[in-house]
Amino acid sequence: MSRPPSKVIYPEQPSNKDGQRNKEGLAELPAAFAPLDLPPPEEYFQRKVALISGITGQDGAYLTEFLLEKGYTVHGIIRRSSSFNTGRLHHLYEDQHERPNKFHLHYGDLTDSTALVFLMARILPTEVYNLGAQSHVKVSFSLAEYTADVDAIGTLRLLDAIRTCGLTKHCRFYQASTSELYGLVQEVPQSETTPFYPRSPYGVAKLYAYWITVNYREAYGMYAVNGILFNHESPRRGRTFVTRKITRAVAEIYENKQACLWLGNLDAQRDWGHARDYIEGMWLMLQGQGVNLTAGEQPGDFVLATGETHPVREFVEKAFGVVGIELAWSGSGVDEEARDVKTGKVVVKVDPQYFRPAEVELLLGNPAKAERVLGWKRKVKFDELVKEMVEADLAAVRNFVEDQN
């Protein structure tokens, strides 16, 4: 006998209470939990509701734009801060009149299980994207315990919140894994079957998150996947990350507002792509391509990468090249430096404080599985990425924009 249509009132449906926002743009939630007498998954998935941790970051902002364009209702978890931490999302606030009741922010934290369960029960998402993390590799050596609590156990808390709310078969889960899992690489290029050898507290914490995602998929039949994303950058990248540190410094040196760029390991090689390309891959992983779910097949994990690698030194040269500065290198090790060929001024130097205690020398991904199964392929090339980032920072410097990224 077929089940009658569900009468669950989903939180994205407008009412006198739900869907309203306070002056900070945060969705107001009623105190009572939503009823969890859920309809069958096939009916439940007719909705498109995403919950994103780490929504204020580079990937979270691009993913929010992407999902809103696809008609999703998007909910994001943000941490309470005395300073504004939603700079990458401000333009979406300005578009609220065009997307009524489609974009909501909620206070929460990956270290707070109670808050995660509450949000899961109230929002009833169809897709959860766990992008939240302490994601700075060098900082993870100083904040090892905190990194483990957020990046490792935080993932477990989200997965358990899904189970606690009875959403095991009603919600698909994306875990933001990282190429830092490979660390001391065991083969080149790295693929989904390459053994892991992380070289930082960040990488080790992400290793736990990777395997707990696999475990919950296999133990409970959850649609839970890992996206092993190689380095992906953009003008929205935080300025403490090496690529954005470089492009901002190039802009400020060119405008005579900074004298020199100080870096660590210039020989480290990375597989760099554009974040905008990679968030499409995240979404594709949750759409079930290549998986016969009715036959009991489980989804798999995917590497997203460009398939090419570049040393930090090359990124520096390309970035200075965008503003017409040619570099001449001299010295070696901590004494290596680069001069502006035209002026003779030293514009790049090495500072040992930026070396990692355990370095990752080479990362190069093999995205063949994602290209074959998901139909995903990067669009933005390396030179285009560098140019876009430098030009964005030039515009910011010239307009006296001191962003908080």
C-alpha positions as CSV (number, residue, x, y, z in Angstrom):
1,M,0.0,0.0,0.0
2,S,1.5,3.3,-1.0
3,R,2.2,5.9,1.7
4,P,0.1,9.1,1.6
5,P,2.0,12.3,0.9
6,S,3.9,13.6,3.9
7,K,2.6,16.6,5.8
8,V,6.0,17.6,7.2
9,I,6.3,21.4,7.1
10,Y,9.8,22.0,5.9
11,P,11.7,24.9,7.3
12,E,12.3,26.6,4.0
13,Q,8.5,27.0,3.5
14,P,7.4,30.5,4.5
15,S,5.3,31.1,7.6
16,N,4.9,33.8,10.2
17,K,7.9,32.5,12.1
18,D,10.2,30.8,9.8
19,G,12.3,32.6,7.1
20,Q,12.6,35.8,9.0
21,R,16.0,37.4,9.6
22,N,17.4,39.6,12.3
23,K,19.5,42.7,11.5
24,E,22.6,40.6,11.0
25,G,21.0,38.6,8.2
26,L,20.8,35.4,10.4
27,A,17.7,33.2,10.1
28,E,15.6,33.2,13.2
29,L,14.8,29.6,14.3
30,P,11.8,28.7,16.5
31,A,12.7,27.0,19.8
32,A,10.8,23.7,19.1
33,F,12.4,21.0,17.0
34,A,10.8,20.2,13.7
35,P,8.9,16.9,13.5
36,L,11.0,14.1,12.1
37,D,8.2,11.9,10.7
38,L,10.0,12.0,7.4
39,P,8.6,11.0,4.0
40,P,10.3,8.3,1.9
41,P,13.7,9.5,0.5
42,E,12.4,9.8,-3.1
43,E,9.8,12.3,-1.9
44,Y,12.2,14.0,0.5
45,F,14.8,14.5,-2.3
46,Q,12.3,16.5,-4.4
47,R,13.5,19.4,-2.2
48,K,16.9,21.0,-2.8
49,V,18.2,22.2,0.6
50,A,22.0,22.5,1.4
51,L,23.7,22.9,4.7
52,I,27.3,24.2,4.4
53,S,29.9,24.4,7.2
54,G,32.7,26.8,6.4
55,I,30.4,28.9,4.3
56,T,32.4,32.1,5.0
57,G,35.5,30.7,3.3
58,Q,36.6,30.8,-0.3
59,D,35.0,27.5,-1.2
60,G,31.9,28.2,0.8
61,A,31.2,31.5,-1.0
62,Y,31.6,30.0,-4.4
63,L,29.5,27.0,-3.5
64,T,26.7,29.2,-2.1
65,E,26.6,31.2,-5.4
66,F,26.6,27.9,-7.4
67,L,23.8,26.3,-5.4
68,L,21.6,29.4,-5.3
69,E,21.8,29.6,-9.1
70,K,20.6,26.0,-9.2
71,G,17.5,26.8,-7.2
72,Y,18.7,25.5,-3.8
73,T,17.8,26.8,-0.4
74,V,21.2,27.3,1.2
75,H,21.9,27.3,5.0
76,G,25.3,28.1,6.3
77,I,26.9,27.6,9.7
78,I,29.0,30.6,11.0
79,R,30.9,31.0,14.2
80,R,30.2,33.9,16.5
81,S,32.8,36.6,16.2
82,S,33.2,40.2,17.5
83,S,34.4,41.2,14.0
84,F,32.6,40.7,10.7
85,N,33.6,37.3,9.1
86,T,31.1,37.2,6.3
87,G,32.9,39.5,3.8
88,R,32.9,36.9,1.0
89,L,29.0,36.7,1.3
90,H,28.1,40.4,1.4
91,H,27.0,40.5,-2.2
92,L,24.6,37.7,-1.5
93,Y,23.0,39.7,1.2
94,E,22.4,42.5,-1.3
95,D,20.6,40.1,-3.5
96,Q,18.1,38.9,-0.9
97,H,15.2,40.6,-2.6
98,E,15.8,38.4,-5.6
99,R,16.1,35.2,-3.7
100,P,13.5,35.4,-0.8
101,N,13.9,32.7,1.8
102,K,16.7,31.1,-0.1
103,F,19.8,32.0,1.9
104,H,20.1,31.7,5.7
105,L,23.0,31.9,8.1
106,H,23.0,30.2,11.6
107,Y,25.4,30.4,14.5
108,G,27.1,27.1,15.2
109,D,30.4,25.4,15.5
110,L,32.0,22.1,14.5
111,T,33.0,21.7,18.1
112,D,29.4,21.9,19.4
113,S,27.5,18.7,18.9
114,T,24.3,20.1,20.4
115,A,24.2,23.0,18.0
116,L,24.8,20.7,15.0
117,V,22.0,18.3,16.0
118,F,19.6,21.3,16.5
119,L,20.5,22.8,13.1
120,M,20.2,19.4,11.3
121,A,16.8,18.8,12.9
122,R,15.4,22.2,12.0
123,I,16.9,22.6,8.5
124,L,16.3,19.0,7.3
125,P,19.0,19.3,4.5
126,T,19.1,17.1,1.5
127,E,22.9,17.8,1.1
128,V,25.5,18.6,3.7
129,Y,28.9,20.1,2.6
130,N,31.5,19.9,5.3
131,L,34.0,22.6,4.3
132,G,34.7,24.0,7.7
133,A,38.2,23.4,9.1
134,Q,41.3,25.0,10.6
135,S,42.8,24.8,7.1
136,H,46.2,26.4,7.4
137,V,48.9,23.7,7.3
138,K,51.7,25.7,9.0
139,V,49.4,27.0,11.8
140,S,48.3,23.4,12.5
141,F,51.7,22.7,14.0
142,S,51.0,25.4,16.5
143,L,47.4,24.5,17.1
144,A,47.5,20.7,16.7
145,E,44.9,19.9,19.3
146,Y,42.4,22.5,18.1
147,T,43.0,21.4,14.5
148,A,42.2,17.8,15.5
149,D,39.0,18.8,17.4
150,V,37.6,20.8,14.4
151,D,38.9,19.0,11.4
152,A,38.7,15.4,12.7
153,I,36.1,15.2,15.4
154,G,34.1,18.0,13.9
155,T,33.5,15.7,10.9
156,L,32.4,12.9,13.2
157,R,30.0,15.3,15.0
158,L,28.3,16.3,11.7
159,L,28.0,12.6,10.6
160,D,26.5,11.7,14.0
161,A,24.1,14.7,13.8
162,I,22.8,13.3,10.5
163,R,22.2,9.9,12.2
164,T,20.8,11.3,15.4
165,C,18.1,13.2,13.3
166,G,17.2,10.0,11.4
167,L,18.5,11.4,8.1
168,T,20.8,8.5,7.3
169,K,18.9,7.7,4.1
170,H,17.6,11.3,3.5
171,C,20.8,13.3,3.4
172,R,23.9,13.2,1.2
173,F,27.2,14.2,2.8
174,Y,30.3,15.7,1.2
175,Q,33.6,15.8,3.1
176,A,36.3,18.2,2.0
177,S,39.4,16.1,2.0
178,T,42.8,17.4,0.9
179,S,45.8,16.5,-1.1
180,E,47.8,17.0,2.1
181,L,46.7,13.5,2.9
182,Y,49.4,12.3,0.5
183,G,52.2,14.3,2.2
184,L,55.4,12.3,1.7
185,V,54.0,11.0,-1.6
186,Q,54.2,7.3,-2.4
187,E,53.6,7.6,-6.1
188,V,53.4,10.3,-8.8
189,P,50.7,11.3,-9.7
190,Q,48.4,10.7,-6.8
191,S,45.0,9.1,-7.3
192,E,42.2,7.7,-5.2
193,T,44.2,4.5,-4.6
194,T,47.5,6.2,-3.7
195,P,48.6,5.4,0.0
196,F,48.3,8.3,2.4
197,Y,51.3,9.7,4.3
198,P,50.3,13.0,5.9
199,R,53.1,15.3,7.1
200,S,51.2,17.8,9.4
201,P,48.6,17.8,12.2
202,Y,46.2,19.2,9.6
203,G,46.9,16.3,7.2
204,V,46.6,13.8,10.1
205,A,43.3,15.3,11.3
206,K,41.9,15.2,7.7
207,L,43.0,11.6,7.5
208,Y,40.7,10.7,10.4
209,A,37.9,12.7,8.7
210,Y,38.4,10.8,5.5
211,W,38.2,7.4,7.1
212,I,35.3,8.2,9.4
213,T,33.4,9.3,6.3
214,V,34.2,6.0,4.6
215,N,33.3,4.1,7.8
216,Y,29.9,5.7,8.1
217,R,29.2,5.1,4.4
218,E,30.0,1.4,4.8
219,A,28.6,0.8,8.3
220,Y,25.3,2.7,7.9
221,G,24.7,2.9,4.2
222,M,25.0,6.7,4.1
223,Y,25.6,8.6,0.9
224,A,28.9,10.0,2.2
225,V,31.8,10.9,-0.1
226,N,35.3,12.4,0.1
227,G,36.5,14.9,-2.4
228,I,40.3,14.8,-2.3
229,L,40.9,18.3,-3.7
230,F,44.3,19.5,-4.7
231,N,45.2,23.1,-4.2
232,H,42.6,25.5,-5.5
233,E,42.9,29.2,-5.4
234,S,41.1,32.4,-6.3
235,P,41.0,36.1,-5.5
236,R,38.9,35.0,-2.5
237,R,41.7,33.0,-1.0
238,G,42.8,34.1,2.4
239,R,45.9,36.3,2.5
240,T,47.9,34.0,4.8
241,F,47.9,31.3,2.1
242,V,51.0,31.4,-0.1
243,T,49.3,32.1,-3.5
244,R,47.3,35.1,-2.2
245,K,50.2,36.3,-0.1
246,I,52.2,36.4,-3.4
247,T,49.6,38.1,-5.5
248,R,48.8,40.8,-2.9
249,A,52.5,41.5,-2.4
250,V,53.1,41.8,-6.1
251,A,50.3,44.4,-6.3
252,E,51.6,46.3,-3.3
253,I,55.2,46.2,-4.6
254,Y,54.1,47.4,-8.0
255,E,52.2,50.3,-6.4
256,N,55.2,51.1,-4.1
257,K,53.3,50.2,-0.9
258,Q,55.5,47.2,0.0
259,A,59.3,46.7,-0.5
260,C,59.8,42.9,-0.4
261,L,57.9,39.6,-0.5
262,W,59.2,37.1,2.1
263,L,58.5,33.4,1.5
264,G,59.5,29.9,2.7
265,N,60.2,26.9,0.5
266,L,60.4,28.1,-3.1
267,D,60.9,24.6,-4.4
268,A,57.7,23.1,-3.1
269,Q,55.5,22.0,-6.1
270,R,51.8,22.1,-6.1
271,D,48.9,21.2,-8.4
272,W,47.0,24.6,-8.5
273,G,43.5,25.1,-10.0
274,H,40.7,27.6,-9.6
275,A,38.3,27.2,-6.7
276,R,35.3,28.0,-8.9
277,D,36.0,24.9,-11.0
278,Y,36.3,22.7,-7.9
279,I,33.1,23.5,-6.2
280,E,31.2,22.2,-9.3
281,G,33.0,18.9,-8.7
282,M,31.9,18.9,-5.1
283,W,28.3,19.2,-6.2
284,L,28.6,16.5,-8.9
285,M,29.9,14.0,-6.3
286,L,26.5,14.2,-4.5
287,Q,24.3,13.8,-7.7
288,G,24.8,10.0,-8.0
289,Q,26.5,9.8,-11.4
290,G,27.8,6.4,-12.1
291,V,26.1,4.9,-8.9
292,N,23.2,2.5,-9.1
293,L,21.7,3.4,-5.7
294,T,18.6,1.2,-6.2
295,A,20.9,-1.8,-6.7
296,G,22.6,-1.0,-3.4
297,E,25.8,0.4,-4.9
298,Q,27.7,2.8,-2.7
299,P,29.2,6.2,-4.0
300,G,32.9,6.6,-4.2
301,D,35.6,9.1,-3.4
302,F,37.2,11.4,-6.1
303,V,40.4,13.3,-6.7
304,L,39.9,16.8,-8.2
305,A,43.1,18.2,-9.7
306,T,44.6,19.8,-12.9
307,G,47.1,17.0,-13.6
308,E,50.0,19.5,-13.7
309,T,52.3,20.8,-11.0
310,H,54.3,24.1,-10.6
311,P,56.9,25.2,-8.0
312,V,56.2,28.2,-5.8
313,R,59.1,30.0,-7.6
314,E,57.2,29.7,-10.9
315,F,54.0,31.1,-9.3
316,V,56.1,34.1,-8.1
317,E,57.6,34.7,-11.6
318,K,54.2,34.5,-13.3
319,A,52.6,36.9,-10.7
320,F,55.4,39.5,-11.2
321,G,55.1,39.0,-14.9
322,V,51.5,40.1,-14.9
323,V,52.7,43.6,-13.8
324,G,55.7,43.6,-16.2
325,I,58.4,42.9,-13.7
326,E,61.1,40.4,-14.7
327,L,63.0,38.7,-11.9
328,A,66.6,37.6,-11.7
329,W,67.3,35.0,-9.1
330,S,70.6,34.6,-7.1
331,G,71.8,32.7,-4.1
332,S,70.5,29.4,-2.8
333,G,68.6,28.1,0.3
334,V,67.8,30.7,2.9
335,D,70.1,33.2,1.0
336,E,68.1,33.0,-2.3
337,E,66.6,36.2,-3.5
338,A,65.1,37.8,-6.6
339,R,65.8,41.2,-8.0
340,D,63.7,43.3,-10.3
341,V,65.8,43.3,-13.5
342,K,64.8,46.8,-14.4
343,T,65.4,48.5,-11.0
344,G,67.9,46.1,-9.4
345,K,65.8,46.1,-6.2
346,V,65.4,42.9,-4.2
347,V,61.7,42.1,-4.2
348,V,61.7,38.4,-3.0
349,K,63.6,36.9,-0.1
350,V,63.5,33.7,2.0
351,D,62.6,33.7,5.7
352,P,63.2,30.3,7.5
353,Q,60.2,31.0,9.8
354,Y,57.9,30.0,6.9
355,F,59.4,26.6,6.6
356,R,57.2,23.7,7.8
357,P,58.7,21.3,10.4
358,A,57.9,18.5,7.9
359,E,57.7,19.7,4.3
360,V,55.5,18.3,1.5
361,E,57.7,18.7,-1.6
362,L,55.5,17.6,-4.5
363,L,51.8,17.2,-5.0
364,L,50.4,16.2,-8.4
365,G,46.9,14.8,-8.8
366,N,45.4,12.4,-11.3
367,P,41.7,13.5,-11.9
368,A,41.0,10.7,-14.5
369,K,38.2,9.1,-12.4
370,A,36.4,12.4,-11.9
371,E,36.7,13.1,-15.6
372,R,35.4,9.7,-16.5
373,V,32.6,9.2,-14.0
374,L,31.5,12.8,-13.2
375,G,32.3,14.4,-16.5
376,W,34.3,17.0,-14.5
377,K,37.3,18.9,-15.9
378,R,39.0,22.0,-14.8
379,K,38.4,25.0,-17.0
380,V,40.8,27.7,-15.7
381,K,44.4,27.3,-16.7
382,F,47.4,28.1,-14.4
383,D,48.4,31.3,-16.2
384,E,44.8,32.5,-16.2
385,L,44.4,31.8,-12.5
386,V,47.6,33.8,-11.6
387,K,46.5,36.7,-13.8
388,E,43.0,36.9,-12.3
389,M,44.4,36.9,-8.8
390,V,47.0,39.6,-9.4
391,E,44.6,41.8,-11.3
392,A,42.0,41.5,-8.4
393,D,44.7,42.5,-5.9
394,L,45.8,45.4,-8.1
395,A,42.3,46.7,-8.2
396,A,41.9,46.3,-4.4
397,V,45.2,48.1,-3.7
398,R,44.4,51.0,-6.0
399,N,41.0,51.4,-4.4
400,F,42.3,51.2,-0.9
401,V,40.4,48.0,-0.2
402,E,41.8,46.2,2.9
403,D,39.9,43.0,2.7
404,Q,39.5,40.7,5.6
405,N,40.1,37.5,3.7
